[in-house]
Amino acid sequence: MNLKDIKSLSMGNKKRMRVGRGPRSGKGKTSGKGHKGRNARAGVGGFIGYEGGQTPLFRRLPKRGFNNANYEIKYAVINVGDLEGLEPGSVVTAEGLLRARRIGRLKDGLKILGGGALTIALKVHAQKFSAVAAEKIRQAGGEIKEL
């Protein structure tokens, strides 16, 4: 390979096409848009689902059902068995569990579920308790407070 064999790279210096500049330019008169019709007009875009003036499919089909997902209350959950390693007699709150990384993210509140065993007495403050969880906390000598 010699220095004379190296060719310069084209850096994309293509000039833009200037439309509507006479018949000899190649894009004169109708500027490459053909004659009349929707595609020859300004603002040709339209929207996704446009069917040429026919009633679109999403309007022809009936609306069905109701989605209550926007109004659903989502709780951060923890089992009573996961509270086992805490100090006896301490107050358990959602913020404390969040700081201790026992729960991932505090959503609309905290719910205590009944999985696992609890042997230490705790004062647990939460928005919701399952019946089994409340019973296990009371049996261990603890207190529950529903916020």
N, C-alpha and C positions, 0 to 999 in steps of 0.2 A: 504494500500500500504506500503510495506516494502522496505528497501534499497536493498535487494537482488532481488526484482522484476524489478529493473531498468536495462535495457540492453544498451550496448554501441551502438552508432550510427555508421553505416558504412560510412566512409568519402570518398568513391569512390576511392579505391586503386586498381582498375582493371588494370592489366598489359596490355600494348599494344601488339597486335598480330605481331609477327615477321614472315613475309611471306618468302617463298623460302628457308626454312631451313630443307629440307628433307621430305621424305614421312610420317614419323611418327608424324610430327608436326601438321598435319591436313591442312596445307596450303603450302605444298611443290610443286614441279614441276611447275605448271602454276600459283601458288600463288593466287588461287581463281578467276582467270580471264577467265577460260575456255580455249578453243583452238582457236588460230588464230583470225582473224577478227579485226574490228576497236576497240572494247572494250578491246582487249588484248594488244593493242599498247600503247606506251607512248603518253602523251598529248591527252587523249581521249575526252576532253571537247567539242569542237565544239562551235557553237554560237546559240543564240536564233533564231529560224526560220529555222534552218537547216533541210532539208527534205531528208536526205540520198542520196544526189547526184542529186536528181531531182531538176529542176529549182525552186527556192523558190517562194512562192505566191507573195511576194512583188516585184519580178522581172517579174512575168508573167502578172501582171496588169499594164495598161497604166498609165503614169503620167498625171495628169489633173490639169488645173488651175494654177493660179499665186497668191501668197499671198504677198500683199503689206504691211502687218502689221509691218514689220521690219522698214519700211521707213516712217511710219505715224508720223506726228507731233502732239504731245499731249500737250494741253494747260491746265494750271490751270485756272479755270473759276470763275467769281464772277459777280453777278448782280449789277446794279447801285443802287438798293434799299439797298444793303448791305453796300454801301459807305455813307449812310445818316448820321451816327453818328460821322463822322470825323469833324475836325476843318475846318471851312469855309476858303477858299483860300489856303489850304495846298496842297502840291504836293503828289499825290498818285502814288507809285511805287510798283512793285512786292515784292521787299525786305521789304518795309515798311508793306505791308499787311501780309507778312509771319511772321514778328516780332510781329505784332498785333494779330496774329492767326486768321485772317479773311479768309486766304486760308490755306489748309492743307500742300501741298507740291508743290514747284515750279518745273514744268516739263520742257517743251521746251520753255515756255514763259507764258504770261498772256493774257487772253482774257476777255474783258468786255462785258457782255450780258445785254439786255434791260429790265430785269424783275424788277418790283418795281418802285417807284417814287423817284426823286431826287430834292431837293429844295435848296441845298446849292451849291455855286460855288466852283469847285475843278479843279486843274490842274492834269489831269490823264495821266500817261505815261504807255503804254502797247504795246504788240506786235500786238494785233488784237482788233478791236471793231466791234460789230454788228452795222448795220445801225441805229437801234432803240436806242441803247445805246449811240452812238455818238450824235444823235439828242437830247436826253434827257439831256446829259451833257451840250451841247451848249445852250439849252433853259434855263437851270438853271444858265447860265452866266459863265460856266466853259470853260476850254480849253482841247483839246485832243492832244496828241502827239504820233504818231505811231512809234515805235522803229524798 
